Amino acid sequence: MSLSDRERRLLAEIEQDLRCGDPGFTRRIDALNRQGPQRYACHVSNRQMVGVLLVVVVLSLLSAAILVLTAPTGTPRGGSGSGRAHTKALSPVTARPTMRVLISRVPS
C-alpha cells in the first residue's frame, strides 16, 4: 500500500524539520539507514544443528524402546490355555486380572 502524494510531502516536511532541529537525531537515522536491516538471532553452525538433531533422534529411539519393552502382553499371568476367556476382564492399564477374575478362581 503506497502513500499518497500529500502524505509523502508531509512526511518529507517532518523529516526535514527533525534533521534541522536535532543533529544527533540526523546522525542516528543516517547510521541506521547505512546498516540496513539486521537479524537478531544468534548464528548456529551446521555442526551444532547436527548435534541437536542427533540427540533428538537418540532420545526418540530410547523412548520408543522403553515403551516397546514395557508394553503389556495382553494375556493374564499364571493362566493356562490361550488366555482368550479372560481378556474382557483384564485391566487396560496393567493387563493383570481384575479382582472379579481373581474372586472367580477361588475354590469353593
Secondary structure, 3 states (H helix, E strand, C coil): CCCCHHHHHHHHHHHHHHHHHCHHHHHHHHHHHHHCCCCCCCCCCHHHHHHHHHHHHHHHHHHHHHHHHCCCCCCCCCCCCCCHHHHHHECCCCCCECHHHHHHCCCC
